[in-house]
Amino acid sequence: MIAKIILLVIFFTTMLGVGIYSRNRTKSVNDFVLGGRGVGPWLTAFAYGTSYFSAVVFVGYAGQFGYKYGLASTWIGVGNALIGSLLAWVILGRRTRIMSKHFESKTMPDYFGKRYDSNALRIAASIISFVFLIPYTASVYNGLSRLFGMAFDVPYVVCVVVMATLTCIYIVIGGYMATAINDFIQGIIMIVGIVVVIGAVISGKGGFMSAVMQLSEIPSDVPATMGQNGAFASFFGTDPFNLLGVVILTSLGTWGLPQMIHKFYAIKDEKSVRTGTIISTFFAIVVAGGSYFLGGFGRLFDTAAIHNEKGGVIYDAIIPSMLSTLPDILVGVVIVLVLSASMSTLSSLVLTSSSTLTLDFIKDNIIKNMSEKKQLLIMRILLIFFVAVSVIIALDPPTFIAQLMGISWGALAGAFLAPFLYGLYWKGVTKAAVWASFACGVGITVSNMFFKFISSPINAGAAAMIAGLIIVPAVSLVTPKINKEQVDDIFNCYEEKVTVEMKEALPEEE
């Protein structure tokens, strides 16, 4: 217990120290929200990765889908690395940085407003962002609380309040730069921690081959099983179709999440984009791949602790049950690992939400001629408000973490992914198509909450994203186009001439 408490004290002291250190670098709105658009590749890549993976992944998704699909759940981590990280950086990174700088936009709703010349779209996007980031934040608290309860026997309410308070303090003080530096520190902890934990857990089952052999002997009792023997140790597991739905939601979904895309707004330069792509992909392979790989062995720890009174599986208890067998010092490492993942995600969510509501909803719409000082003040107040609201919801959340994340990601990515992606590459996207995408993403996700026409909220979220990718081009072809000269002027930002050093680019002629 002493070792675990010492680790936590060091961790919290470091986080607050970084916030104080970054205080002098948040003198303007641009500094507070984007770090002055001068954040390097390592900080950006780790900020992207730590915002991506939280207790939702390590506790909720790894536990639930590892139990359902066995080792095949590792495909989710592979999809997160290749689609959610590598392709996201390659396809979105450069163009997002260039166009957002051209617009001088600081948020995704501001991008929609300026790209499609519509303040109404900007307001609608800011409302969607604020509303649907809250359930995701609540899911972060819920996952962390189970591990704290296992390690310290601390009440859930205390866990939520302490974590929210500390995160809120260092963001309010240091803004985006404090978040980015802390994300880097937290990311290193996550990489080291996941490797150590996997080694310890597998070793406790006699090594990798022995653990896989034990897993292959477990009969497939999942209703959706394909009936094969040893399904939980097989290549595609018990239910490939639903596994694909999880891969789509958790991988492609990052392309439309405001808190993820925000990282590309802040990156420094061309070289940082290229380097960041490699670092981010490596981070995702280790952290996401490692988390789902670990979860795949969940059935080897199928004890009474993970079942409720009716015999149902408590998915969020699977990973804590696995880790409860580790030595105290390793449990302390796990606590700091998940705390790192959760606080980095939480900081990204609250910063995105408060800046979006201030800059895209209140500024110029409710309060005219807001000074920089007043914008910073309102952002900090809303940041505290957002944390408070998410805490209240987290105190009485839905049953499983995955449901919360599926609802949030489904609505946000379903609404934003298609118009954001197409808007970077295609001049022909229309305002009507963007409105259709917003309505489709939110409509499918919210209506499914009540009518359950798609049994899994995760599959509903994946369906919302795919529907948006089809609807936007279809509607754009039959609705009035945006003024051609205006669109051409926007896309001219990609043609702007710049001078670079020889080490950055080869000469066109000898």
N, C-alpha and C positions, 0 to 999 in steps of 0.2 A: 504493500500500500504506500509506503514511503517513497519507493522508486517511482510509482505512477504519479504521485502528487508532485514530486520534484520535476518530472518531465512536463507536466501540465503548467507548472509555475514558470518554467523556462520558456515554454511555448507562448503563453499569454504575454509575458513580459516582452518577448521579442516582437510580437505583433503590435503591441502598443508603442514600443520604441520606434518601430518603422513609421507608424502614423505620425509621431512627433517629429521625426527626422524629415518627413515629406511635407510638413506644414508650410515651409517657406516656398514650396514649389507649386502652390495652389492659389496664386494671386488673381487669376482670371477664370472665367467660365471655361475657356478652352483648356486651361491647366487642370481644373477640377474634373472635367468630364473626359478629356482625351490625353491628359499628360502633355499638352502642347504639341501633339502629333509628332513627338520625337522619341517614342519608345522603341528600343532596340529589339532584335530578333529573339533573344533568349527570354526577356521579360514578356514579350508578346506571346510567344509560343507557349510558355508555361501558364500565362494568364488564360489563354484559350483552353488549354488542357485541363487546368484545375477548375475552370468554370463549367467545363463539359462534364467532368466526373466528380460526383459527390457521394454522400451517404446513400443517396437514391440508387446509385449504381452498385456500390460496394455491399450495402446491406439489403436493399429492396430488390433490385433487378437480379443481381448475382445469386441471391438466395432463391428467389422465386423461379427464375428460368433455369438455373442450375439444377434445381430439384425436379423441374418438369422435363427438361430435355437432356440432362446429363452432360457429358463432356461436349456434346454438340453445341451447347450454349457458348462455347468459345468462339463460334462463328460470329456471334454478336459483337465481341471485342474486335475481331478481324474487320468486320464491316465498319465499326466505329473508327478504326485506324485508317482504312483505305478510302472510305466514302466520306465519313464525318470529319476527317482531318486532312488527309492528303489531297483528295479531289476538291474539298472545300477551299483549301488554300490555293490550289492551282487555278481553279475556275473563278473564284470570287475575290481572292486576295488583292491582286494588282488593280483590277478594275474598280473594286469598291474603294480602295484608297484614292485612286485618281479622281473618280467621279464625286466622291464625298468632299474632297478638297476643292474641286471645281465649284460645287454648290456652297462650300463653307458650312456644310451640314454636320451636326454633332450626334444625331440620332437617326434611327431607321425611319420613324414617322416623318422627320424633316426631309429625308431622302424622297419619300413618296410624294410629299407636298411639292417639292421643287422639280422632281423628275416628271411628274404628271400635271404640273401647274394647277394644283388644287389644294386649297387650304382645308377644305372639308375632308379630303382624304388624310391629310396630316392629322387632323383632330380625331378622326375615327381610328386611325392607327395607334394614336397615343392612348386612347381609351381601351382598345383591345389589349395593348401591351400591359397597361396598369392592372386591368382586371385579371388577366390570365397568368401573370407572373406570380400572383399571390398563392395559388394552390401549389405551384412548384416549390415556392419558398417553404410552405408548410411541410411538404414532403421531406425537405432537407432536415428540418428539425426532428421530425418523427424518426427518421433512420438513426440519427445520432443518439437520441435518447435511449434507445434499446441497448446500445453498447455501454453507455454510461451506467445504466441500471445494472448491467451484468458485472461491470468492473468495480463500481463504487457503491452500488445500492443507493444511488441518489435519485430522488423523486423526479419524474418526467418534467414537471413544471419548473423546477430549479435548473435542469439542464437547458431547457428552452430559453429561459430568461437570461441566464448567464451568457450563453453563446450569443444571443441577439444583442445584448448590451455591449459586449466587448467588440463585436464586429462593427456595430454602429459607431462606437467611439473612434476607431482608427480610420473609418471612411470619412466621417464628418471632419476630422482633423486634417487628413492627408489626401483625400480625394482619390482620383484614379492612380496616381503614382504610388501612393501607399498600398493600394490594392494590388498593383502589378508587382511591386517588390515583395510583398507578403506572399503573393501567388508563387513567385519563384522559389522562395524558401519552403513554402508548403508543398510545392511540386517535387522538390528534392526528397522531402520526407516521404511523400507518397510512393515514389519510385523505389527507394530503399526499403520502405516498410512492406510493400506488396511482395517483393522478392523474398524477404526474410520470412514473412508469414506463410507464403506458399511452401517454402522449404520445410518449415517447422510442422505444418499440418500434414503434408504428404509423408514426411519422415515418421510421424506418429502412427501412420497406417502401414508401416513396413516398407516405405519407398514407393516410387511411381508405379512400377509394374505390379506390385502387390495391390496397390490401391485400385488400379484399373481392373485387375482380375476380380477383386471383391465387388466392384461396381457392375461388372458384366454378369455376375451371378444373381443380381436383383431382378425379379420378374417385372415386366412392364405392366403396371396397373393403372396407367393414365387412360381415361376414356377415349382420347384421340389417338391412342397408340396404333401403329401399323402392325403390331403383333409379332415383331421379330424378337428373337432371343438376344439377350444382352444389349437391348436397345439403348440403355443409358451410357454404354461405352462405345456406341456406334458413331459413324461419320456424321449422319444427319439427325440422329436422335429419334425421339418418339413421334414427333409431329412437325415435319419440315415446313408445312404451309404456315402455321402460326409462328414458327421460328423466323420465317422470312418477314412476317409482319413486324416483329420486334426489331429485326435488323433495319428495316426501312424507317421505322419511327425514330430509332435512336441514332441512326447514321445520317440519313437524308434530312432529318428534322433540324439539325444544327444549321443548315443553310438558310433557314428562315427565322431563327431565333434572334431577337434584338440584342441580347446580352452576348451572343457569340459573334455576330457580325460587327458589333461595336469594336472588337479587337482590331479589325482591319482598318478602321477609321484612324486608329492611333499609331499605327506602325510607322517607322521612321522613313525608310527608303526602299529602293529596288532590291538591294542586296539583303536587307532585313527580311523581305518577303521570301526570297529564295532560301535563306538560312532557316527562317522560321518554319517553313514547310517541312523541312527534314526533321527539325527538333520536335515539332508538334506531332508528326506521324510516329516517331520513335516513342514519345511519351504515351501516346494512345495505345500502341502495341503492348507496352509494358503494363500500364495501369488498367486499361479496359480489358485487354486480353487476359492479363493475370487475374483480374477480379472474377470474370466469368469462368475461367479455367478452374479457379478455386471453388466457385459455387457449384461446378459440375460434380464435385465429390460430396455434395450436401447429403445425399441419401445414405452415405456411410455413417452419418451422425444422426440418424433418424431415431431420436429418443422421445420420451414423453414430454420433454420441455418444448418441443415444437408443435404440439398438438393441443387443440382446445378441448373443452369438456365433451363436445359432440364427436370428437375424433378427427375433425378437420385440421388441415395443416396451417400453422401460423408462419407464413413465408418469411416475414420480417424477423422471426426468431431463429432462422436456420444458421445464418452466418455467426451471430453471437453465440449460439450453441456450439458451433465448431471451434470458435476461438476460446471458449471457456476452459478448454482442456490444456491451453498453453501455459507456460510459466508466467509468473507475474510480470517480469520485465518485458516479455513479448506482448503481453496484454497491454502494457503501458505504451509500447510502440504502436500497436493497433489503434489505441485510443487517439494518439496524436496523429496517426495517419488519417483516420476518418474525420477527426476534428479539422485537420488541414483541408481535406477535400470539401468538407461542408462549409467552413467559414469562407473559403475562396469563392465557392459557388454563391453563397448568400451575399457576399459583398458585391459580386457582379450583378446579381439580380436587383438589389436595392438601389445601387448606383444607376443602373439602367432605368429603373422605374421612376425614380425621383427626378432624374434629368429629363426624361421624356415628358412627364407631366408638367414640369416647369417650363421647358423650352418650347414644347409643341402644343400645349393646351392652355396654360395660363398666360404666357407671354404673348402679347399683341391681341389675344382674344378676350381675356378677362381684364388684365392689367396692361395698359398701354405705356410705351416708353419706359420699360423696366431697365434700370441701371445694372451694371455688372454686379455691384455690391448687393443689390436687392435680389438678383437672380441667384447668386450664391447662397444668400440667406434662405430663400424659399426652398431651394434644392435641399439644403441641410434639414430644414423643418420637415419637408415631405419625406425625406429619407428616414427620419425618426418615426414619422407617421406610418410609413409603409412597413417598417419592422414591427411596429406595435400591432397593426392589423394582422399581419401574417402570424404573429405569436398567438393572437386570440384564436385564429382558425386552427393553428397547429395544436392547440390544447384539446380540440375535439375533432380530429381529422377522420376521413373515411378509413375503412378497415385496412387496406393495403397501400403501401407507398406507391407501387406501380400504377395504381388507379389515378392518384393525384398527378403524377408526372405525365401519364398518358393524356389526361384532360388538358393540361397546360400546353404540352408540346403539340398536341393535335390541333388545338385552336390557333396557336401562334404560327406554327410552321404551315398549317393548312391555309391560313389567311395570307401570310407574307411571302412564303418561299417563291411561288411562281411569279408574282409581279416584280419582286426584287431581282430574281435571276434573269428573267426576260428583259427587264428594264436596263440591265447592264450591257446587253448584247444586241437587242432588237429595237429598231426605231418604231416599229409598228404597233407597240402595245398601246391600248386606249384606256381612257379613264373608266369607261364602262366595264372593261375587262378586270380592272383592279377592284372595282366595287363588287363584281361578281365573285372574285377570288376571296375577298373579305367575307362576303355573305356565305360562301360555300364552306370555308374553313371553320368559321364560328358556328354556322348552322348545323353542319354534320356532327361536330363535337358535342354541342349543347343538346341538340335533339336526341342524340344517342344516349345521353345521360338519363333521359326520361323514358324513352320508348324502347331502348335496348334492341334496335333492329340489327346491330352488330354486337355480338355477345361480349367481345373484348374491347375496352376503351383504347387499347393499344392498336388493334387492327382498325378501329374507327379513325384514330389519328393518322395512321398510314394511308387509309382511304382518302381522307381529307387532303393530304398532300398531293397524292396522285391525281385526284379530281381537279385540284387547282392547276396543275401542270397541263391538263387537257383543256380546261375551261378558258384560261387566259388567251391562248392563241385562237381558239374557236370564236370567242366573243370579239376579239380584236379584229378579226377578218370581216365582221358584219356591222361594226359600229363606227361612228365618226372618228377620224384620226385627229391627233393633236397637230397643231400648226407645224408644217414641215420645216420652216425656217427656224423655229424655236427648237425643234428636236435636233436639227443639224448642228445648231450652235452648241447644244449640250454634248453631242458626240464628238465635236471638235476637240474636246479636252484630251481625247486619246491621240490626237494628231499633233499636239503641241510639241515644238522642238525644244530639246534640252541638251545641255552639254555635259558629257560624262568623262571621267578619266579613262585612259586606255585599259586599265585593269578591270573596268566594269564592262567594257564592250570592245570587240574587235573592230578595226576599221573596215568600211565597206569596200574600199579600193586600196590596192598596193601602190 
